[in-house]
Amino acid sequence: MAGLILFMSKGLMASGFDDPLGPRHIASCAGRLSAQMAHEWLMQSDAAEATERHRAHLLDVLAAISGPEAEAALLNLRIEAKAAHAALLRRATFGDDPADRAWATRTAEAHVRVCTAMLLS
C-alpha cells in the first residue's frame, strides 16, 4: 500500500501539485472529501461525520492560505476533484467488473488517506 501512496504522491507532483500542502492540493482534497461525504451519507455510513469534519478542516486551511484572487481557480479544482472522486465511488459501488470495483475502491481509499493525512485530527 505504501507503494501506491508513493506513486500517487509522484503523480500529484507530476501534474502540477508540487506542494502537497499548497492550496491546489488542499482544494483538490476538499473536493474529494465532498464526494466521499455525499457517498457515505447515501450509503448510510458511520464515517460520514468524520469525513465532514475533515472536509471542514481542509476548507478552513484553504481559506487561511489562499487569497481572493485564486478563489475561482480553487473552486474549479474542488469541483473537478469532487466529480472525479464521485466517479471512482460509483465504479467501486456499482461497477459490473469485480476487478474494476476493487481497483476503484483501493484508489478512492488511497486518495482519502492522502488527504486526511494532512490533518492532525
Disulfide bonds with the S-S distance in Angstrom:
Cys29-Cys115 2.15
